[in-house]
Each structure stands twice: as structure tokens, then as C-alpha cells.
């Protein structure tokens, strides 16, 4: 399975259709060479823009980039870009070669100045350049990754030069929007920003003290921002980044530590769900609040973790459990299911998160879960019934597609039998053998009086989106709704 993910990189009409300019010049120029002269204002524009915004042109305007992303990405292997082609040395050598080659060709046609042939010959220099990028860059896109060419593109290197000049002259402090993380402690270290990055950079491993990714080669395309599972990335100038850092609370993340552990046991909860029990070694005790999650290290190079809700924590035994649903194309779950064996050493980080930490002063608490999203609610319910006397009623609505997908059913049934304030409602979407409530969690919620409830949701995005829509229709205040996607 490829480490890198094919994902949407088309966020505006310019990026979607600018590839037409590449075809116009590269192919149309074969019949009308003067079309190549259109490249001159492009070079001036990208060089000028780079002085203020870095390689913004590459990620948002470039016709070659659009050509690679729109036309070739569907057919690309989308594998790893070879280290040689990502080498700064190669980029500078190729930039020097490109400059010498173009300069030599322009020198040869300079003697034709003043003639009509001069403009055709000059235009064809850039036509042949665009055609070369289509052929070579296209071949690399199919063989390796869509934006392989961009790793050593001479126009990209030219922009880096212009950008560094802008920094030297202090021209881009207010305009240079870099990838910014709200709080480094909130980063899941999942590596998804790298897995979707067109240039396969690693922002999550290289944030500065100002919480910014300082790589000059970053193309500011926003792909990592829109794909961050934690939703903590943005593009901002330095001053705004500092404000974001100072204004972002670390609540729920202040006790994050690295934990040395061993995998004590595994058991299958369902055909595609496995529970992992970890024995904590150092530290043996963590400051955990029900509803938080833990990070599990899945590989060392590049360093990468996966986040999973904690389904159980035993302070006396120094054990914690997580439940993991195997995804058909899941990179991380594939490693966990195939490579994690009982007795192996594992590195964890956490505990983390505050989205599902319950307000114990609420009178009525409604928990809404879908599929694997029920995992954090087991310790939450156990904690509420034992330690939250102010909560008069706690209701869990748990929805799945098939009755065989219910997790921790015995535990929730036991809690319902033991504690009168806990109500457990199961709903199944598409199982004809199920005799209980059928449909979706929203079908149960629509008939409930939720005016006095504080609501916590965890499940697939379609479920949480539908539930949020229903709550809005029922007039439930957003401040009383907390959610986390599973």
C-alpha cells in the first residue's frame, strides 16, 4: 500500500483549468510559435509574486502544476519521489543548466533582431521548453508522483531565489502565509500532511518555535491544511501565527507524554475490529480523563503515529485498551493488524483531547455513537455513573449497520442494569433480523426532548453531520454540542 494519498488539490477555477495554458503553448506553439512569448509575462509574474509569497504560484496558479494534478494524477503511481530528484543540489544544477540553455538559445536568435523571424524563433524557445516539461514532467508524474517535476523545476528554484531576496529586503513579513499549526501539542503526528503533500514534505516534523513550517520549497497549496485530521493547520503570516499560538488553549493536551509500553494482549471484538491492550512501562501511571485518546507509533521512518480513543484505563494495573477498526485501504490499521504482536515494545503518546470530556455539572447527558465511535463512551459512562452525582440521566444512542457490529454490548447492558440513570438505546440501519429500533441515530433523536441535554457525539462524518443538522432544526444551542469524528 502506498504511503502517499491521492486527494483533491483543486480548490479554485484557476487550479482546475490553468492546464489549458500548458497545452496552448506546448502544442499550439508548434503551429504558431509566437504563443511561446506568453511565457515571458508568466516568468515576470511568478518571480515578482515569489518575492512576497514564496512558491505560491506553484501551488495555486502554475499551469504545469494544474496539468499534473488534474490530468495526470488519476493515472499516476503516486509513489515516493526518488531522493535524487528531491535533492537541492540537483535543483540548483538543473536551474543553472536551464539558464545556460535558454540563454544560449536566445543569444543565437539575437542576430535576427528587427526581423519578423526573430519573434517566431524567440517564441519557439519557450514553446519547446513547455513541450519538454509536458513530456519529461508527464513521464515522471506517471512513473513516480504527479508533482515529481516540481521538486527540481527551474521556475520553482527561481521563485526560491526571489523569495529569499524578499526576506533579505524584509518585503514579505506581512504577506508570506506559511503552513501554521495552532498548537504543536495538539498534532497527532499522523503524517497525513506529508502523505497528501504534492512535494512529499514533512511539515509535522519540522514546525518552528513560532509553530510555522519554514521550508522555502513549500508551494502553499493548502492541501495539508484541508486534510489535517485534527483541523489545526492554516496558512498565515508570522504575526498571525504568533496570535494563533498565544490564543490556542492547550486544555486536554497539557499532560501529553511519551510512554514506553508493551502489547499485552489482543482480541477480536468483531470481524474487522480488534482490541489492543497495552501494559505501560514508563511512566506506569498517566493523567487520563475519560473521553481522551492515545497515539500509537506505527513506524519510525518517517516517524508516524495513529490516534485512537481509549476504551479502558486501569491505573492499578498500568493498562489501557483501544479498539481499532480495520479499514480496507487504511495504511495505519494495516500495520496494526498485520505487524503488531503480543509482547512487542510499543511507543505511545498522550493522553490527549478534550472534545469528549464530559461536563459533570450537566443535568442530562446524551451520548451519540456510530460504529467504532462508541469506544470512548465506555469509560465515559463508567465515570459518569460512578463520579457524577449531578447528572440525573445519561443516554447512549448507538447506531450500526448490522447487529454484529455492536461493540462492548455486554458492558453497556451491565451498566444499564446496575445504574437506573443510564439508558442504552441501540439502532440498526440495515439488518432484517434486528427486532429493535431500525434506521439511524437521528431517527431516535428526532422524537426526544433535547432542550436540557448536553450532547457528545463520536462517529463517521455522515452520522455527525446528519445529527448536527437535526440538532440545529430542534433549536439546540451549538455550545451544548461536542463532537469528534471516528
Buried (B, 14 or more C-beta within 10 A) or exposed (E): EEBBBBBEBBBEEEBBEBBEBBBBBBBBBEEBBBBBBBBEEBEEEBBBBBBBBBBBBBBBBBBBBBBBBBBBBEEBEBBBBBEEBBBEEBBBEBBEEBEEEBEEBEEEBEEBEEEEEBBBBBBBBBBBBBBEBBEEBBEBBBEBBBBBBBBBBBBBBBBBBBBBBBBEEEBBEEBBBBBBBBBBBBBBBBBBBBBBBBBBBBBBBEBBEBBBBEBBBBBBBBBBBBBBEBEBBBBBBBEBBBEBBEEBEBEBBEBBEEBEBBBBEBEEBBEBBBBBBBBBBEEBEBEBBBBBBBBBBBBEEBBBBBBBBBBBBEEEEBBBBBBBBBEEEBBBBBBBBEEBEEEEEBBBBBBBBBBBBBEBEBEBBBBBBBBBBBBBBBBBBBBBBEEBEEBEBBBBBBBBEEBEBBBBBEBBEEBBEEBEBBEBBBBBBEBEEBEEBEEBBBBBBEEEEBEEBBBBBBBBEEBBEBBBEBBEEEEBEEEBBBBBBB
